[in-house]
Amino acid sequence: MSNTEKDRVIIFDTTLRDGEQSPGATMTHEEKLEIAGLLDDMGVDVIEAGFPIASEGDFRAVSEIAKASRNSVICGLARANFGDIDRCWDAVKHAPQPRIHTFIGTSPLHRAIPNLTMDEMAERIHDTVTHARNLCDNIQWSPMDATRTEEDYLCRTVEIAIKAGATTINIPDTVGYTAPRESADLIRMLINKVPGADEIIFATHCHNDLGMATANSLAAVEGGARQIECTINGLGERAGNTALEEVVMALKVRGDIMPYTTGIDTRKIMNISRRVAAVSGFAVQFNKAIVGKNAFAHESGIHQDGMLKNAETFEIMRPEDVGLTETNIVMGKHSGRAALRSKLENLGFELGDNQLKDVFVRFKELADRKKEIFDDDLVALMRTSVDPEKERLKVKSLRVVCGTEGPQEAALTMIVDGKVVSTTATGDGPVDATFNAVKELFDHNARLQLYQVHAVTEGTDAQATVSVRMEEDGKIVTGQSADTDTVVASAKAYVSALNRLLVRRETTDVGYDTKGVSYKDVS
């Protein structure tokens, strides 16, 4: 291989196979095709599209992905038997670049499952890899649980697979037990000991059971591996796999010590990360490397001040490198005056030093009561700093009738733009009836996204804190209120959210999207 080829790391994505094996992560046929298209467009070298023998649906998905592929090698998984391999070939053969990936467990624990001796397993490896190579010239072979396989036997089986025609040998850390130094040493050992090892590509497939999947994959590359198997968001069995976004950005950011290249367009990482999270149902944890909500978020005043002066002080990559538009300055109790001024200026508020000092005091009081301050909180804070009593909507009185016999009823009196108005409405329960009454008195098109009730203290006289989240034309607002009467708290929270929505209409452009949470109404 040329030096350029030796420096290139092949990205093998198995989101649609190993990732989908996560309990609860099953994707529809259309979703698989969509994700495959995004992977292909992003520059993934190899897409493991599925396990064709597993079901008719899996076969059809792999087959259609193969036909639709433009740039990526399309790979299917097969166990070490002729039936699996034939079915896999039937699914991938329509791809411009097809690959068959066949595997068998080689560790003592896995050899015991089919009750094969070392010699019997060696013979099966030879026969099945040979059969696959007679169908396709791009064959990948994996000794499952390789990292717990005896070294001599691992070398023997790898040599057999190479001689039978495998072009890629993947070394899986199936149970995520390996440490980085072991991962690198294992690849080096195979390259040095196995005849023909210099003629094929070694790959690494690491699971994250001990939180070392990415480190193990990068260490394997240092040891000579030139293919990393990974998934979007690290999705996969148990604790997941090596995350594509982590290894790709690590190679990009630390090119000084890992001078390897990939063909991935990193600017498309965030888009596909969010799409995979949506279709799989596995939300990305907030502090997940690269793609988590907090990966480019800063709340500490010291960090925020440094970021405003020079982003490189606290960020080793640019948000736009992964497809984000900008860094997120998160407002909270640790934020400083500089961050508050900057955030308010972005929201259209120009403050003098004295006014900033006054707002900052009340901002800190609010931050002590809330974990995070959103844009709408700041808009409300600025609005109340000008006219603390000027709310367009207020709850004046509320009486509800509820019980086992419906319909439930709410008699509500409100003040709307200074005018007292009343109505009676029914609904499926007292809260629903109350919300219907509010809508009769102040018609709106906002959609209720969330309704939550939490008890502040114990006992039957406990205060209930109610949170209501609403959305209208991309504007997201939340109202919150506390009262010993849950229905009263619900009415006030609902009206509070509507007030915040009216503020947003007045102070933001159409389509401006933010997660707003109002300050508590504890009246």
RODO-2510 file (C-alpha; in nm, 4 decimals, decimal comma):
residues 523
     n   res          X          Y          Z
     1     m     0,0000     0,0000     0,0000
     2     s     0,1103     0,3586    -0,0597
     3     n     0,1736     0,5891     0,2332
     4     t    -0,1554     0,7635     0,1588
     5     e    -0,3468     0,4357     0,1787
     6     k    -0,1658     0,3407     0,4984
     7     d    -0,2713     0,6701     0,6548
     8     r    -0,6378     0,6369     0,5577
     9     v    -0,8819     0,4884     0,8086
    10     i    -1,1863     0,3170     0,6585
    11     i    -1,5081     0,4048     0,8420
    12     f    -1,7399     0,1034     0,8646
    13     d    -2,0799     0,2036     1,0028
    14     t    -2,3003    -0,0660     1,1554
    15     t    -2,5834     0,1526     1,2883
    16     l    -2,8338    -0,0367     1,0744
    17     r    -2,7131    -0,3758     1,1988
    18     d    -2,5482    -0,3676     1,5412
    19     g    -2,7118    -0,0369     1,6303
    20     e    -3,0588    -0,1655     1,5518
    21     q    -2,9962    -0,4651     1,7766
    22     s    -3,0282    -0,2358     2,0782
    23     p    -3,3503    -0,3361     2,2563
    24     g    -3,6197    -0,0933     2,1456
    25     a    -3,4176     0,0606     1,8606
    26     t    -3,5910    -0,1167     1,5717
    27     m    -3,6340     0,1100     1,2697
    28     t    -3,8976     0,0958     0,9975
    29     h    -3,8079     0,0049     0,6405
    30     e    -3,8320     0,3668     0,5270
    31     e    -3,6206     0,4866     0,8204
    32     k    -3,3443     0,2376     0,7350
    33     l    -3,3364     0,3607     0,3764
    34     e    -3,3251     0,7201     0,4958
    35     i    -3,0370     0,6602     0,7385
    36     a    -2,8446     0,4623     0,4752
    37     g    -2,8816     0,7552     0,2355
    38     l    -2,7493     0,9972     0,4963
    39     l    -2,4521     0,7692     0,5716
    40     d    -2,3729     0,7357     0,2022
    41     d    -2,3939     1,1114     0,1554
    42     m    -2,1723     1,1768     0,4588
    43     g    -1,8884     0,9705     0,3114
    44     v    -1,9058     0,6466     0,5134
    45     d    -1,6818     0,3915     0,3379
    46     v    -1,8757     0,0786     0,4338
    47     i    -2,2394     0,0545     0,5465
    48     e    -2,3343    -0,2693     0,7184
    49     a    -2,6988    -0,2532     0,6156
    50     g    -2,8297    -0,5460     0,8156
    51     f    -2,8479    -0,9206     0,8772
    52     p    -3,0328    -1,0521     0,5680
    53     i    -3,1105    -1,3990     0,7062
    54     a    -3,2721    -1,2535     1,0192
    55     s    -3,6060    -1,1707     0,8568
    56     e    -3,7744    -1,0923     0,5271
    57     g    -3,7843    -0,7279     0,6322
    58     d    -3,4104    -0,7198     0,6965
    59     f    -3,3416    -0,8876     0,3619
    60     r    -3,5582    -0,6383     0,1750
    61     a    -3,3975    -0,3411     0,3506
    62     v    -3,0431    -0,4578     0,2740
    63     s    -3,1380    -0,5313    -0,0866
    64     e    -3,2954    -0,1892    -0,1447
    65     i    -3,0098    -0,0089     0,0288
    66     a    -2,7691    -0,1976    -0,2002
    67     k    -2,9591    -0,0887    -0,5090
    68     a    -2,9791     0,2753    -0,3958
    69     s    -2,6157     0,3128    -0,2851
    70     r    -2,3939     0,5559    -0,4718
    71     n    -2,0568     0,5723    -0,2976
    72     s    -2,0429     0,3346    -0,0021
    73     v    -1,9622    -0,0355     0,0020
    74     i    -2,2818    -0,2144     0,1122
    75     c    -2,2225    -0,5021     0,3504
    76     g    -2,4463    -0,7719     0,4948
    77     l    -2,3775    -0,9952     0,7949
    78     a    -2,3823    -1,3766     0,7778
    79     r    -2,3083    -1,6544     1,0227
    80     a    -2,0594    -1,9233     0,9280
    81     n    -2,2932    -2,1380     0,7218
    82     f    -2,3735    -2,1586     0,3531
    83     g    -2,7410    -2,0637     0,3925
    84     d    -2,6609    -1,7358     0,5682
    85     i    -2,3888    -1,6504     0,3182
    86     d    -2,6077    -1,7226     0,0137
    87     r    -2,8898    -1,5116     0,1563
    88     c    -2,6465    -1,2297     0,2326
    89     w    -2,5103    -1,2366    -0,1226
    90     d    -2,8612    -1,2266    -0,2691
    91     a    -2,9237    -0,9077    -0,0709
    92     v    -2,5991    -0,7180    -0,1388
    93     k    -2,5162    -0,8327    -0,4938
    94     h    -2,7015    -0,5422    -0,6549
    95     a    -2,4729    -0,2852    -0,4895
    96     p    -2,2028    -0,1227    -0,7041
    97     q    -1,9630    -0,2324    -0,4267
    98     p    -2,0952    -0,5352    -0,2323
    99     r    -1,9339    -0,7047     0,0691
   100     i    -2,0118    -1,0213     0,2626
   101     h    -1,9245    -1,0168     0,6328
   102     t    -1,9193    -1,3609     0,7916
   103     f    -1,8300    -1,4472     1,1494
   104     i    -1,7993    -1,7191     1,4105
   105     g    -1,7220    -1,7089     1,7842
   106     t    -1,3670    -1,8342     1,8455
   107     s    -1,3189    -1,7933     2,2226
   108     p    -1,3565    -2,0976     2,4489
   109     l    -1,6945    -1,9726     2,5658
   110     h    -1,8206    -1,9321     2,2109
   111     r    -1,6704    -2,2566     2,0794
   112     a    -1,8716    -2,4397     2,3448
   113     i    -2,2034    -2,3146     2,2053
   114     p    -2,1906    -2,5196     1,8783
   115     n    -1,9777    -2,7776     2,0595
   116     l    -1,6985    -2,7623     1,8022
   117     t    -1,3389    -2,8638     1,8586
   118     m    -1,0638    -2,6245     1,7500
   119     d    -1,0012    -2,8363     1,4398
   120     e    -1,3703    -2,8580     1,3503
   121     m    -1,4095    -2,4808     1,3830
   122     a    -1,0969    -2,4218     1,1753
   123     e    -1,2419    -2,6391     0,8992
   124     r    -1,5729    -2,4523     0,9095
   125     i    -1,3918    -2,1173     0,8829
   126     h    -1,2028    -2,2395     0,5755
   127     d    -1,5144    -2,3755     0,4050
   128     t    -1,7436    -2,0794     0,4719
   129     v    -1,4925    -1,8054     0,3851
   130     t    -1,4045    -1,9955     0,0664
   131     h    -1,7750    -2,0204    -0,0221
   132     a    -1,8230    -1,6470     0,0377
   133     r    -1,5184    -1,5588    -0,1739
   134     n    -1,6544    -1,7659    -0,4611
   135     l    -1,9570    -1,5353    -0,4599
   136     c    -1,7944    -1,1982    -0,3894
   137     d    -1,4410    -1,0598    -0,4104
   138     n    -1,4853    -0,8379    -0,0993
   139     i    -1,5018    -1,0609     0,2075
   140     q    -1,4772    -0,9612     0,5716
   141     w    -1,4295    -1,2220     0,8414
   142     s    -1,4657    -1,1776     1,2170
   143     p    -1,3597    -1,4086     1,5016
   144     m    -1,6306    -1,3075     1,7495
   145     d    -1,4966    -1,2505     2,1025
   146     a    -1,1471    -1,2298     1,9547
   147     t    -1,0090    -1,0445     2,2547
   148     r    -1,0850    -1,3465     2,4778
   149     t    -0,9585    -1,6050     2,2290
   150     e    -0,6275    -1,7849     2,2935
   151     e    -0,3517    -1,6005     2,1075
   152     d    -0,2210    -1,9030     1,9158
   153     y    -0,5672    -2,0124     1,8092
   154     l    -0,6612    -1,6590     1,7054
   155     c    -0,3510    -1,6447     1,4834
   156     r    -0,4391    -1,9839     1,3360
   157     t    -0,7963    -1,8880     1,2477
   158     v    -0,6952    -1,5499     1,1047
   159     e    -0,4389    -1,7202     0,8818
   160     i    -0,7011    -1,9698     0,7602
   161     a    -0,9458    -1,6885     0,6777
   162     i    -0,6791    -1,4941     0,4860
   163     k    -0,5780    -1,7997     0,2827
   164     a    -0,9454    -1,8739     0,2098
   165     g    -0,9884    -1,5295     0,0561
   166     a    -1,0843    -1,2797     0,3275
   167     t    -0,9792    -0,9266     0,2344
   168     t    -1,0647    -0,7675     0,5703
   169     i    -1,0092    -0,9273     0,9107
   170     n    -1,2119    -0,7685     1,1859
   171     i    -1,1029    -0,8150     1,5485
   172     p    -1,4096    -0,7663     1,7718
   173     d    -1,3970    -0,6788     2,1388
   174     t    -1,7432    -0,8303     2,1639
   175     v    -1,7944    -0,7760     2,5363
   176     g    -1,6059    -0,4487     2,5785
   177     y    -1,3466    -0,6014     2,8123
   178     t    -1,0237    -0,4834     2,6488
   179     a    -0,8082    -0,1882     2,7552
   180     p    -0,6452     0,0410     2,4951
   181     r    -0,2918    -0,0960     2,5317
   182     e    -0,4217    -0,4520     2,4863
   183     s    -0,6172    -0,3438     2,1800
   184     a    -0,3079    -0,1997     2,0104
   185     d    -0,0854    -0,4915     2,1105
   186     l    -0,3324    -0,7460     1,9737
   187     i    -0,3355    -0,5871     1,6276
   188     r     0,0445    -0,5557     1,6253
   189     m     0,0801    -0,9201     1,7255
   190     l    -0,1442    -1,0404     1,4416
   191     i     0,0322    -0,8262     1,1827
   192     n     0,3726    -0,9568     1,2960
   193     k     0,2825    -1,3238     1,3376
   194     v     0,0209    -1,4160     1,0762
   195     p     0,1416    -1,4951     0,7232
   196     g    -0,0307    -1,2733     0,4671
   197     a    -0,1357    -1,0163     0,7242
   198     d     0,0373    -0,7410     0,5283
   199     e    -0,1898    -0,8079     0,2288
   200     i    -0,5238    -0,7442     0,4004
   201     i    -0,6961    -0,4751     0,6087
   202     f    -0,7318    -0,5239     0,9837
   203     a    -1,0433    -0,3787     1,1422
   204     t    -1,1522    -0,3183     1,5000
   205     h    -1,5029    -0,3468     1,6467
   206     c    -1,5214    -0,2291     2,0075
   207     h    -1,8090    -0,2341     2,2520
   208     n    -1,8429     0,0200     2,5294
   209     d    -1,9189    -0,1932     2,8364
   210     l    -1,6338    -0,0328     3,0321
   211     g    -1,6554     0,3035     2,8561
   212     m    -1,3391     0,2457     2,6508
   213     a    -1,4752     0,1690     2,3029
   214     t    -1,3467     0,4856     2,1350
   215     a    -1,0102     0,4663     2,3115
   216     n    -0,9744     0,0999     2,2131
   217     s    -1,0585     0,1734     1,8498
   218     l    -0,8054     0,4553     1,8257
   219     a    -0,5425     0,2412     1,9982
   220     a    -0,6073    -0,0360     1,7437
   221     v    -0,5408     0,2142     1,4656
   222     e    -0,2115     0,3002     1,6339
   223     g    -0,1383    -0,0726     1,6316
   224     g    -0,1988    -0,0984     1,2574
   225     a    -0,5740    -0,1427     1,2078
   226     r    -0,7099     0,0585     0,9169
   227     q    -1,0834     0,0085     0,9569
   228     i    -1,2959     0,1200     1,2509
   229     e    -1,6402    -0,0305     1,2999
   230     c    -1,8717     0,2163     1,4670
   231     t    -2,2265     0,3486     1,4925
   232     i    -2,3952     0,6874     1,4998
   233     n    -2,4320     0,8048     1,8617
   234     g    -2,2549     0,4852     1,9748
   235     l    -2,5831     0,2942     1,9408
   236     g    -2,5538    -0,0812     1,9861
   237     e    -2,5784    -0,3887     2,2047
   238     r    -2,5746    -0,3296     2,5830
   239     a    -2,3643    -0,0158     2,6476
   240     g    -2,3210     0,0441     2,2758
   241     n    -2,0329     0,0663     2,0298
   242     t    -1,7577     0,3004     1,9302
   243     a    -1,9300     0,6222     1,8233
   244     l    -1,8566     0,7311     1,4676
   245     e    -1,8579     1,0989     1,5586
   246     e    -1,6045     1,0474     1,8380
   247     v    -1,3394     0,8605     1,6382
   248     v    -1,3764     1,0819     1,3312
   249     m    -1,3431     1,4059     1,5277
   250     a    -1,0588     1,2632     1,7380
   251     l    -0,8657     1,1858     1,4207
   252     k    -0,9415     1,5333     1,2877
   253     v    -0,8590     1,7276     1,6032
   254     r    -0,5527     1,5251     1,7069
   255     g    -0,3869     1,4915     1,3685
   256     d    -0,0635     1,5908     1,5398
   257     i    -0,0352     1,2517     1,7121
   258     m    -0,2731     1,0480     1,4922
   259     p    -0,1922     1,1495     1,1331
   260     y    -0,4728     0,9476     0,9776
   261     t    -0,7449     1,0600     0,7398
   262     t    -1,1078     0,9652     0,6685
   263     g    -1,3507     1,0617     0,3956
   264     i    -1,6233     1,1712     0,6365
   265     d    -1,7867     1,5112     0,5878
   266     t    -1,7952     1,6083     0,9542
   267     r    -2,0352     1,8971     0,8892
   268     k    -2,3111     1,6396     0,8466
   269     i    -2,2527     1,4668     1,1793
   270     m    -2,5047     1,6599     1,3872
   271     n    -2,7839     1,6184     1,1352
   272     i    -2,7523     1,2395     1,1146
   273     s    -2,6996     1,2123     1,4907
   274     r    -3,0304     1,3814     1,5572
   275     r    -3,2072     1,1790     1,2894
   276     v    -3,0811     0,8465     1,4256
   277     a    -3,1861     0,9527     1,7755
   278     a    -3,5332     1,0329     1,6450
   279     v    -3,5938     0,7135     1,4472
   280     s    -3,4329     0,4785     1,7012
   281     g    -3,6013     0,6341     2,0033
   282     f    -3,2663     0,6558     2,1832
   283     a    -3,2160     1,0154     2,2921
   284     v    -2,8581     1,1416     2,3012
   285     q    -2,7395     1,2094     2,6561
   286     f    -2,6788     1,5788     2,7184
   287     n    -2,3082     1,5380     2,7961
   288     k    -2,2354     1,2973     2,5077
   289     a    -1,9089     1,3815     2,3331
   290     i    -1,9415     1,5797     2,0088
   291     v    -2,3194     1,5485     1,9617
   292     g    -2,4651     1,5967     2,3112
   293     k    -2,6717     1,9058     2,3862
   294     n    -2,4022     2,0309     2,6243
   295     a    -2,1010     1,9510     2,4032
   296     f    -2,0761     2,3165     2,2979
   297     a    -2,2626     2,4698     2,5925
   298     h    -2,1049     2,6861     2,8622
   299     e    -2,2632     2,7956     3,1896
   300     s    -1,9683     2,8834     3,4136
   301     g    -1,9065     3,2573     3,4217
   302     i    -1,5314     3,2072     3,3790
   303     h    -1,5860     2,9829     3,0774
   304     q    -1,8451     3,2171     2,9265
   305     d    -1,6179     3,5178     2,9622
   306     g    -1,3330     3,3283     2,7997
   307     m    -1,5585     3,2080     2,5165
   308     l    -1,6789     3,5595     2,4426
   309     k    -1,3188     3,6774     2,4146
   310     n    -1,1742     3,3777     2,2289
   311     a    -1,3672     3,0563     2,1635
   312     e    -1,0485     2,8512     2,1551
   313     t    -0,9984     2,9034     2,5286
   314     f    -1,2621     2,6394     2,6066
   315     e    -1,3420     2,4631     2,2779
   316     i    -1,1051     2,2333     2,0878
   317     m    -1,3240     2,2273     1,7770
   318     r    -1,5702     2,4636     1,6166
   319     p    -1,9447     2,3936     1,6406
   320     e    -1,9725     2,4397     1,2648
   321     d    -1,7239     2,1531     1,2163
   322     v    -2,0014     1,9117     1,3132
   323     g    -2,2889     2,1044     1,1587
   324     l    -2,3928     2,3377     1,4395
   325     t    -2,4378     2,7076     1,3758
   326     e    -2,2891     2,8391     1,6974
   327     t    -2,1810     2,7780     2,0549
   328     n    -2,4602     2,7783     2,3128
   329     i    -2,4108     3,0068     2,6096
   330     v    -2,6253     2,8382     2,8752
   331     m    -2,7526     3,0745     3,1386
   332     g    -2,7574     2,9523     3,4970
   333     k    -2,6483     3,0385     3,8488
   334     h    -2,2804     3,0199     3,7505
   335     s    -2,3142     3,2716     3,4658
   336     g    -2,1516     3,6130     3,4879
   337     r    -2,2448     3,9670     3,3847
   338     a    -2,0599     3,9482     3,0529
   339     a    -2,2554     3,6424     2,9444
   340     l    -2,5847     3,7955     3,0575
   341     r    -2,5192     4,1181     2,8669
   342     s    -2,4212     3,9230     2,5535
   343     k    -2,7292     3,7028     2,5734
   344     l    -2,9644     3,9972     2,6238
   345     e    -2,8045     4,1827     2,3334
   346     n    -2,8689     3,8794     2,1131
   347     l    -3,2333     3,8967     2,2205
   348     g    -3,2503     4,2641     2,1240
   349     f    -3,2054     4,4336     2,4641
   350     e    -2,9468     4,7083     2,5070
   351     l    -2,8619     4,7705     2,8730
   352     g    -2,6686     5,0400     3,0467
   353     d    -2,4346     4,9453     3,3311
   354     n    -2,6797     5,0405     3,6068
   355     q    -2,9693     4,8579     3,4427
   356     l    -2,7507     4,5503     3,3886
   357     k    -2,6587     4,5541     3,7568
   358     d    -3,0264     4,5573     3,8570
   359     v    -3,1239     4,2833     3,6098
   360     f    -2,8246     4,0713     3,7109
   361     v    -2,9386     4,0662     4,0768
   362     r    -3,2848     3,9423     3,9806
   363     f    -3,1341     3,7015     3,7272
   364     k    -2,9286     3,5419     4,0064
   365     e    -3,2386     3,5143     4,2262
   366     l    -3,4181     3,3365     3,9428
   367     a    -3,1195     3,1135     3,8689
   368     d    -3,1124     2,9952     4,2297
   369     r    -3,4639     2,8567     4,1773
   370     k    -3,4075     2,7018     3,8348
   371     k    -3,1466     2,4641     3,6923
   372     e    -3,1272     2,6445     3,3596
   373     i    -3,2434     2,9816     3,2329
   374     f    -3,3742     2,9853     2,8765
   375     d    -3,4170     3,2749     2,6372
   376     d    -3,7818     3,3197     2,7264
   377     d    -3,6922     3,3560     3,0946
   378     l    -3,4687     3,6474     3,0055
   379     v    -3,7349     3,8055     2,7838
   380     a    -3,9837     3,7732     3,0701
   381     l    -3,7280     3,9093     3,3133
   382     m    -3,6691     4,2157     3,0974
   383     r    -4,0398     4,2663     3,0430
   384     t    -4,1233     4,2457     3,4122
   385     s    -3,8346     4,4788     3,4898
   386     v    -4,0172     4,7430     3,2868
   387     d    -4,3822     4,6643     3,3747
   388     p    -4,3992     4,4071     3,6555
   389     e    -4,7815     4,4276     3,6830
   390     k    -4,8693     4,4476     3,3150
   391     e    -4,9722     4,0927     3,2275
   392     r    -5,2324     4,0726     2,9545
   393     l    -5,3920     3,7595     3,0990
   394     k    -5,4710     3,6855     3,4648
   395     v    -5,6760     3,4266     3,6500
   396     k    -5,9288     3,6035     3,8749
   397     s    -6,1341     3,3091     4,0046
   398     l    -6,1945     2,9434     3,9299
   399     r    -6,4517     2,6883     4,0439
   400     v    -6,4547     2,3289     3,9215
   401     v    -6,7021     2,0425     3,9481
   402     c    -6,5550     1,6949     3,9238
   403     g    -6,6237     1,3387     4,0315
   404     t    -6,7283     1,0015     3,8967
   405     e    -7,0167     1,1477     3,6972
   406     g    -6,9183     1,3649     3,4045
   407     p    -6,8766     1,5826     3,2260
   408     q    -6,6456     1,7760     3,4561
   409     e    -6,6993     2,1507     3,4581
   410     a    -6,4923     2,4657     3,5144
   411     a    -6,6328     2,8128     3,5817
   412     l    -6,3502     3,0596     3,5102
   413     t    -6,3187     3,4345     3,5415
   414     m    -6,0145     3,6027     3,3859
   415     i    -5,8815     3,9486     3,3223
   416     v    -5,7956     3,9799     2,9524
   417     d    -5,6295     4,3078     2,8514
   418     g    -5,7855     4,4778     3,1558
   419     k    -6,1371     4,3460     3,0919
   420     v    -6,3083     4,0959     3,3243
   421     v    -6,4552     3,8026     3,1305
   422     s    -6,6156     3,4762     3,2440
   423     t    -6,7222     3,1429     3,0997
   424     t    -6,8120     2,7877     3,1919
   425     a    -6,6659     2,4942     2,9992
   426     t    -6,6653     2,1162     3,0239
   427     g    -6,3915     1,8623     2,9595
   428     d    -6,2472     1,5205     3,0305
   429     g    -6,1497     1,5975     3,3884
   430     p    -6,1200     1,9264     3,5794
   431     v    -5,7871     2,0315     3,4236
   432     d    -5,9101     1,9695     3,0697
   433     a    -6,2271     2,1638     3,1466
   434     t    -6,0187     2,4507     3,2878
   435     f    -5,7930     2,4650     2,9817
   436     n    -6,1002     2,4631     2,7572
   437     a    -6,2396     2,7563     2,9545
   438     v    -5,9167     2,9533     2,9102
   439     k    -5,9305     2,8907     2,5369
   440     e    -6,2895     3,0143     2,5218
   441     l    -6,1903     3,3387     2,6919
   442     f    -5,8672     3,3841     2,4959
   443     d    -5,8694     3,1993     2,1661
   444     h    -5,5295     3,0770     2,0462
   445     n    -5,3656     2,8141     1,8233
   446     a    -5,0888     2,7075     2,0609
   447     r    -5,0479     2,3314     2,1025
   448     l    -5,0038     2,1766     2,4472
   449     q    -4,6782     1,9769     2,4438
   450     l    -4,6338     1,8931     2,8107
   451     y    -4,8309     1,8960     3,1335
   452     q    -4,6507     1,7960     3,4537
   453     v    -4,7433     1,8067     3,8207
   454     h    -4,4937     1,7795     4,1078
   455     a    -4,5605     1,7959     4,4800
   456     v    -4,3386     2,0514     4,6552
   457     t    -4,3834     1,9031     5,0031
   458     e    -4,5427     1,5959     5,1606
   459     g    -4,8960     1,5634     5,2962
   460     t    -5,2451     1,6370     5,1699
   461     d    -5,1857     2,0115     5,2023
   462     a    -4,8729     1,9998     4,9866
   463     q    -4,8198     2,2625     4,7213
   464     a    -4,8370     2,1319     4,3672
   465     t    -4,6008     2,2797     4,1115
   466     v    -4,7450     2,2560     3,7616
   467     s    -4,5438     2,3014     3,4424
   468     v    -4,7099     2,3561     3,1053
   469     r    -4,5206     2,3653     2,7761
   470     m    -4,6864     2,5056     2,4637
   471     e    -4,5795     2,5570     2,1027
   472     e    -4,6973     2,7985     1,8350
   473     d    -4,5264     2,8460     1,4973
   474     g    -4,1920     2,7208     1,6251
   475     k    -4,2033     2,9269     1,9449
   476     i    -4,1873     2,7046     2,2532
   477     v    -4,2867     2,8498     2,5904
   478     t    -4,3484     2,7043     2,9319
   479     g    -4,5479     2,8365     3,2241
   480     q    -4,5083     2,7265     3,5820
   481     s    -4,7159     2,7886     3,8931
   482     a    -4,7520     2,6499     4,2445
   483     d    -5,0637     2,6254     4,4594
   484     t    -5,2137     2,3927     4,7206
   485     d    -5,4979     2,3429     4,4700
   486     t    -5,3606     2,1489     4,1713
   487     v    -5,6307     2,2716     3,9330
   488     v    -5,5696     2,6359     4,0288
   489     a    -5,1954     2,5845     3,9778
   490     s    -5,2725     2,4279     3,6390
   491     a    -5,4850     2,7262     3,5330
   492     k    -5,2178     2,9763     3,6377
   493     a    -4,9400     2,7785     3,4672
   494     y    -5,1440     2,7607     3,1465
   495     v    -5,2142     3,1338     3,1525
   496     s    -4,8513     3,2051     3,2409
   497     a    -4,7432     3,0147     2,9296
   498     l    -4,9865     3,2161     2,7175
   499     n    -4,8443     3,5379     2,8596
   500     r    -4,4950     3,4213     2,7680
   501     l    -4,6209     3,3405     2,4199
   502     l    -4,7573     3,6921     2,3819
   503     v    -4,4212     3,8299     2,4917
   504     r    -4,2480     3,6146     2,2318
   505     r    -4,4811     3,7428     1,9614
   506     e    -4,3849     4,0972     2,0499
   507     t    -4,0088     4,0531     2,0980
   508     t    -3,8911     3,7867     1,8535
   509     d    -3,9002     3,7290     1,4821
   510     v    -4,1403     3,4787     1,3304
   511     g    -3,9976     3,1278     1,3426
   512     y    -3,7473     3,1995     1,6192
   513     d    -3,7185     2,8710     1,8050
   514     t    -3,6245     2,8533     2,1709
   515     k    -3,7112     2,6423     2,4705
   516     g    -3,8538     2,9002     2,7060
   517     v    -3,9437     2,8484     3,0684
   518     s    -4,1119     3,1201     3,2705
   519     y    -4,0273     3,2178     3,6240
   520     k    -4,2495     3,0645     3,8914
   521     d    -4,5808     3,2180     3,9807
   522     v    -4,6151     3,1307     4,3495
   523     s    -4,9066     3,3616     4,4203
***
